[in-house]
Amino acid sequence: MSLYILFSGSIFAFIWAFGIFISANRRKSHKTLSYLLWIASIWLLSGFYYFGEFHKKYPEGYLLHLPLIFTCGPTFYLYYCQTLIEKQVNIKRFILYHFFIPTLVFILCIPIYLSSYEEKIQFILDFERKKLSYYHYLIILLHIGTKISLLSYIQYFIYSNWSIILKYYFSENQGYKLTILMIFFIYIDLLFGLIGMLSGISELVKFSALLLPANLYIFFLFSYAYPDMLSGFQKEIKKKYEQSKIQKLDVNRILSELKELMEKDKIFLEEKITLPELARELKISSHQLSEILNERMNKKFYDYINEYRIMEAKKLLTLNPEDTILSIAYAVGFNSKSAFNKAFKAYIGETPNSYRKNSMKKN
């Protein structure tokens, strides 16, 4: 029965991953999730392979899964970056840092991979007979390392977002609660496996392996029942992440440079000025600039830009009475008279034409 659970779980994870991978609306994060599920599929298949003792008959697959399992933690972290905080990830640098250990594990397993059929069988039998060499102990440590690696990444995620996790666990939204519970179920599952490996209790290791397909089935069902499971969680984490990035900036310097760009260079006069373009001028990200405008000035980007445009329009309406309203609208960066009239009235309380007439009367 246990072998059937592991094998069926492996097939289920593979099909689920394949469905995500070929979906028409997939993004990079969806691809990463499919890779994560494929790794889970191989992990379950390796459990079927070992607990069914197929490795004694077909040792050709012995330890082939091990380096791949070590990529599970980094892949989870990559999915976290791409989905929850929408962080731009330099894939080459990411692989260099986070896939160093999986590569090292592959190198350490090469002696087994290059061994003959008889040598592999002998190595496996020596495990059972407790005739352990230094290399046997190394393989034991590597198996323990698979649990520690993934637990470390999940622990980092939990530690970094503990306040948000508590908030959503005690919220009334069932989808949010289930998201938190799934994270803890997986964490506890891995913890059981680690304790079983360290204590030598094979039943606990097997129990941990059997919990994985159960977690996959439950998560699959919950994701369809509550499609917004991650949405609110994502917004909170992203907000926290952006705020943490701002804390590392010299915001006063950025505000000073921004003021110079607006008042001296009058960058707001460019009709097609955008948030990313202005952020590039300040050498920060668009998310950071947006957060600075929201936190320090309580303004959205276009409200901030339009305020300067209206102030400039007020000067032109007074100083250049011969210019048409439309020409002034274009001069200060608006692309239509209607948009200019609407923005001007929202800020000043009257239309540009009315403002000009009242100003001329005063003069």
N, C-alpha and C positions, 0 to 999 in steps of 0.2 A: 504493500500500500504506500509506504513512504517513498519508494522508488518511483511509483506512478505519479505521486504529487510533485516530485522534483522534475521529472521528465515533462509532465504536462505544463508545469510552471515555466519551464525553459521554452517550450514551444509557444506558449501564450505570450511571453515577453518578446520573443522574436517576431511574432506576427504583429503585435502592437507596435513595436519599433518600426517595422517595415511600413505599416500603415501611416505612421507619423512622417516617415522619411519621404514617402511618395505623395503626401498630401499637397494639394495645389497651392495652398496659402502658407506653405512652410517658410520659416525664417531661419536664420543661423541658429537661434536658440532651439528651434524645433529639431533641427538636425542634431544638435548636441544632446537633446533629450533622447532621440532615437539611438544614438551611440551609447548613452547610459543604459538604456533598456537592453541593448544588445550585449553589453558587458554583463548585466544581470542574468541574461539568458545563458551566457557561457558559464557564469558562476554556478548556476543551478545545474547545468549539464555536467559540470565537473563534479558536483555533489552526487549526481546519479552515477557517474563513472566510478567514483571512489567507494561510495557506500554500497554499490552493487558489486564491488570487487572486480570490475572489468579491467582495472589496471594490471591485475595479475595475469590476465589472458592477453590483453592488448596493451602492452607497456609503451607502445609507440606514442601514445598521447600523454604520457606521464609528465606532469609539471608544465605542459604547454599553456595552460590557462594562467599560470602564476604571474608572469609579467603584465598580462592584460588586466588582471584583477587590481593590480597596483595603480592602473590608470583610472579606476572608478572614482577615487577621491578627487583628483584633478578635474575630471570631467564633470563631477557634481559642482565643483567650485566654478567652472567655466559657465555652466548652466545658470548658476546663481548670479554671476556677473552679467550675463547676457539678458536674463529674463527679469530678475527682481530689481536690480539697480541700473540696468541698461547701460552698463559701462562698456566703452569701446576697448576691446582687448586686442593687443598686439599678439597674434597667434604664434609667431616665430619666437618671441621672447617668452610667451607663456609656456610653450613646449620646452624651451631651454631650461626654465626653472622648475616646472612642475613635473616634467616627464624624465627628469634625471634619474630618480629612484627606480621607476619601471624599467628604464634602460639598463641600469646597474643590475637589477634582478635578472633580466634576460641574460646578461653576460655571466652572472653567477650560475645560471642554470645550463649554460652551454655544455659543460662536461656530461650532464645527463642526456642532453639532446644528441650528443655525438656518440654516446655509448651504444654498444651492440644490444640486440634483443636479450641475450643471456646476461649481460652486465646489468641491464635495467631490472630484470627479474631478480637477480641476486641482491641488488640494492634494496628493492622492495621487501624481499624476504628478510633481509637483515634488520629492517625496521620492526617486523613482527617478532623476531627472535631477540630483540633488544641488543643486537650486536652493532652498536652505534659508533660511527666514525665522526671526525670533526665535520665532515661534509653533511652527514645526517643531521647533526645539530644545527648546521647552517640552514638546511631546508626547513627544519622545524621553526626556526626563527623567522624565516621568510613567510611561512604560513601564518604565524602569529602577526607578522607585519601587515598582512592584507587587512586584518581587522583594525589594527592600530591606525593605519593610514587613513581609511575611510572614516573611522571614529574621530580622528583629529580634524578632518575637514568639516564634519558635521558639528563637532564641538565648537569650532571657530564660528560657524554660522549661528549656532545657538547663543554663544557668548556675545557676539557682535550685535545681536538683535533681541537680547533677553527682555528688554522693556516692552518691545512690540509684541513678542510672543506672549507675555503675561497679559497684555491688553486684549489681545484677540482670543486668548483662551477663556477669559472671563466675559467676552462680549456675548450678545444674544444671537449673533449671526452663526448659524449652524455650520455653514461652509468654512468660515474662518476657524471655528473650533476644531473641525475635522482635519484641517490642514495642519494645525499644531499637533493634534493627536497622531497623525501619520508620521510626522517627523520624529516624535518620541518613540513610536512603535518600532521604527527602523533603527533608531539609536539603541533601544533596549535589546532588539534582536541581535545586533552586532556585539553588544556587551555580553550577552549570554554566550555567544560563540567564542569571544575572547576569554572569558572566564573558563569555559570548557577546555580550551586549548592549554591555558596556563596550568589548570588543575589536572589535566589528563582525563577528564570525564567525557568520554566520547558521546554519551547519550545527550549531554548538553550541547555539544557541537552539532549533533544531528538535529536536535530540536531547533537550534538556531537556523539551520539550513532549511528546515520545513516551514519556518515562519516567513521566510522571504517570499515564496509564491503566494502565501496568504496575504501578505502586505500588498503585493502587486495586484491581486484580484480586488482587494478592498479599495485601493487607491484608484483603480480603473473605474469601479462603480461610482465612487464618490465624485470623481472628476466629471462624470456625465450627469449625475444627480445635482451637483452644485458647480456649474461651469464658472462661477465667480470665486472659486476657492482661493485663487492666488491674487486676484485683482486688488482687493483692499490691502492685503499684506504687501503687495508689490509697491503700492503708492506710499505706504508708510516707510518702507525700507529705502525707497528711492529718495524720499524727502530727507530722511536722516543722513543718507549718503551724501547728498548735495550740500547739506548744511555742514557736514564734516569737512567737505572739500573747501568750503568758503572760510572755515575757521583757520585754514592753513594759508590764506591769502592776506596780503596787506590791503584790506578793503579801503582804508582811507586814501592810500595812494591811487587805487583804481578809480575811486570817486573823483579824485583831483584830476586824473587824466581824462576821465569821462567828461567832466565839466569843461576842460580845455577843448576837447573835440567838439563839444556842442556850442560853446560860446565864442571860441576863437576860430576854429576851422569850419564851424557851422555845417557839420556833417548831416544834420537833419534836413538840409535843403535837397539832398539827393532823394529823388522820388522813390527809388527802389531800395532804399536802405533797409536792411533786415537785421534781426537779432544776431544771427551767426556772423554777419559782416562786421557789425559793431564790436562783437566779442573778439573777433580776430584782431581788430585794431588795438584792443586792450590786452591781447595775448592771454585770454582766458577762454573757457568753454562757454557756449551759449547757455547751458544750464546754470553755470556760475553767475553769469551776468543777470539772467532772469531772477535768480534767487536774491542777488544783491539789490536789484530794483524793488523786489517785493518786500524784502526784510527791512532795508534802510529807507526806502522812499514810499513804500506802500503803493507802488504804481506798476502797471503792466507796461510792457515795452512800447506799444503804440500810443498809449496814453502819455508816456514820458516824451516821446518824439513829437506828438501833436501839440503838447504844451509849448514846446519851443517854437514850433511852426506858427502857432497862433500868436505868440508874442512878437514874432518877426512880422507877421501879417498886420498886426496892429500898427506897427511903425510905418509900413509901406502904405497902408490905407490913409494914414494921416499926412505923410510926407509926399506921396505921389498921387494927388487927387485925380490926375488925368489918366492913370492906369485903370483898366477895367478890373472888375472883381475876379474874372476868370484868369487874367494874366497874373494877378497877385497870387491866386490859388496855385497856379503852376509854379510860380517863382519860389514859393515856400515849401514845395514838395508834394502838394496834393495832386491827384491825377484826374479830378473832376470838380466841377463847381458845386455839385450837390454834396459831395463828401466834405468839401471845405465849409460850406454853409452849415452843415450839420455839426461838425466839430467845433466851429467858431461859436455857434449859439450855445453848445453844451458848456463851453469854457467861460464865455463872456456874458451870456444871457440874452444876447440879441444877434441879429444877422450882421454880416460884414457891411452891407449897404446901410443898415440903420446905424451902425457904429460910426461909419464915415460921416453921415449926415449930422449926427449929434456932436462929433468932434469938430466939424467945420463951424457949427453954430457957436460952440464954446470959444473958438478962435476968432 
